[in-house]
């Protein structure tokens, strides 16, 4: 991580390292300002389809200058050759995490893992953690059987972690106890679930064993993102 704009953490590093802010905006300047203002609370900034479509690879380098890890959430899902070649490019960009959708199967996931490794090695960078997306938190028609199948596929392919709902954490911790697990759909108590079918509070996610708590709209769309963040973390600091 770069330390060019290091700011003293507003929360203990043991908590900051668990918090990931989803920068779901279409402007890199706006994203960079959010990262600058909120990096004392969030150790990871997530770049999704919207921001990557707007700014491309520049988003990763720009955000890395704010003393954060970058979570590149593109959920790659294509034939193995295409995913492997794309992952090779992404591996050289400096992200700490890159997502692949487990619906693509073991061969595709393995191609992604290998592509990340090759791209990072060629650029002299640490290998990013390949995160296998199990079932989207917006999908109400999930089943334990599907989750288990997809976790097994990710493990067989060599993925270092998974993305799952908080409700699926017991399955993930049973099958992949050493994996890095990111949980989207994190909401403060009483907040709107928006289009997410399965949401949870930060406290519930941490108690369930999540490593990265992905928080987006309740913070990014707030009138005062800093105040919203302080309210979000307050219950965690009381424990």
N, C-alpha and C positions, 0 to 999 in steps of 0.2 A: 504494500500500500504506500502511496506517496504521502509525504508529510509536508507538502508545500503550503497547505492552509490549515495545519493542525490547530484545533481548538480543544480546550480542556473539556473532557466529557461532562455532560450535565447529569449523567447517571453512572453508577459503577460500571466498569468495563465488563464485568461478569453479566450484567443485564444488557448493556449496549450491544454486545456481540450476538445477542439473540434477536435483536430487532432489525427488521428489513422494511424499508419504505418503498412502496411501489410507485414509481414516478410515472403515473399514467397521464402524461401531458403530451402535447404535440409540438413542443417548442424546447429546444435544448437550452436556451437562455433561462427560461422559466424553471426547467429541471435543475440547472446548475445553481440557481438561487435557492431552490428548496434544499438541495444537497448541502449547500454552504450553511444555511440557517439551521438545518435539522441534524447535521452530522454529529453534534454533541450527544444526541440521543440514539441515533441509528448507526450501527456499524456496517450496514449493508444497504446499498441502493439498487432497486430492481428496475431494469430496463425491459419493458415489454414490447409488444408488437407496435403500439402506437408511437412511442418515442423512437424506436429503432427505424420505423418506416419514415419518420420525419428527419432524423439526424444521422442514421446509419452508424458505422463504426466510431465516428467521432464522439458519440455519446459515452462510450466506454472510457476512452482516454480522458475526456473532460471530467467525468464523475470521479475517476480514480484520483484526481488531483485534490479531492476533498477528504482524504484520509479515510476512505471507505472501501469495502469490497464491492465489486460490481457483480450483480446477479443478472445474467442475460437470459431472459425468459421468452424464447421463441418457439418452444414445444415442437422441435423439428420432427416431421413425420412424412417420409417419402420412401422411395426405394433405397436400399442400402448404399448404392453407389453415390447417389445424390447427397444423402445425409453425411456420408463419410467425407466427401469432398467439401461440403459446406462446413462441417465441423473442423476440418483442417484449417480453413480460413479463420473461423471463429477462435480456434485455440491460440492463434498468434496475436489476438487483440488485447489480451490482458485481463479478461474477465475471470472471476474466481469460481463462478458457477454458470453452467449452461444446461438448459432443459431439453429433453427429448421425450416424445410421447410413447409410452409403452405399447400403445395400440399398433405400432409399427412392427412389433415382434423382435425376437432375440437377434436375428441377423442385422437388422437395421440399428438396434441399440448398440451392438458390438462395433459396427462400422463407425457410429458416432463417437464412441469411447476411444477407438483407435485413432480416428481423425483428430480429436482434441489433443491426444498425446503427441501425435506427429507435429501438429501445428505449433504447439507450445514449445516442444523441443527445438524445432527449427528457429524459433524466435528467441531462444534462451530464456524462456519463462517457465514458472511452475505449471504443472498440468492442472487445468481447471477440474473441478468436481462435476462429473456428469450426473445430473439429477433426472431421474426417470419419473415422469408424470403418470400417476396411476389413473385416477378418475377425477374429472373436473369437479370443483366444489359447486358449480352451477347445475350439475347433473343430478336430478332427484332419483333417477332410476339406476342407482348403483347396487351392487351386491357384494357380499363378502367374498364369494367365489371369484368374481372378476378381479377384485383387489388382490387376492392371494395369487391368482395366476400372473398378474402383471408384476407383482413384487418378485416372484420367482424368475420371471423373464429378465427383469432388471439385474438381479443378482447374477444370473447366468451370463449376462452380457458384460459384467464387470463395472456396472454403474456404482458410483461412490455414495449415492444418496437417492432420496425419493421426494416427490411432492405429493402430499395427500391431505385430506381433510383431517381436522382434529378428531373427528369421530372414528377415523380409521387408524389412529395411532396405536391402539393395542395390537392390531394385526401386524403393523409395521415393526413394532418393537419385538414382537414374537419371532418374526421371520428374519428380520435384519437388525439385530440389536446394536451393531456397530455403525450402521449407516447414518449419514447426515440427513435429517428429515426437516423439510420446510413445509409449513402449514399456511396456506392462504385463507382468506375468509375470516380474518381476525377483526373483531369489532369491539368497541367499548360496550359496556353494559347498557342495554336499552337503545342502541343505535340501529338504524335501518339495515336490513340484510341486503338491500338492493336486489341484484339478480343472482345472488348467491343462495343456493338451496341449503347449504350446511355451513353455518358460521359458529364462532366460539369467541369467548373473551380471551385476552392475553393470559390471565391467570390459569384458566382451564387448559390452555395449550401448553404452558410451561409445566404444569403439574402432570400432564400426559406424556411429557418427554420430548416435546418438539425442540429442535435446535434453532430454527429460524422461523420467526413469526412474521408473516408478510401482511403489512397493513397499508392500505391504499386510500380509497376515497374518503373515509372519515377524517383523514388528515389532509390530504392534498386538496380536497374541495372545501375544507373548512375556511371560514372567514379569517381565522387566526390559527394557522397550522402549529405554531409554537405552543399556544395555549391549549389547543386540542391534544397535542402530544403530552404536555404536562399532565392533563387530566387522564390521559390513557395510562401513563406509567405510575401515577400516584398510588393506585392500589398495589402495584408490584413492589414499590419501595417500602410499603408498610409491612410486608411479610418478612 
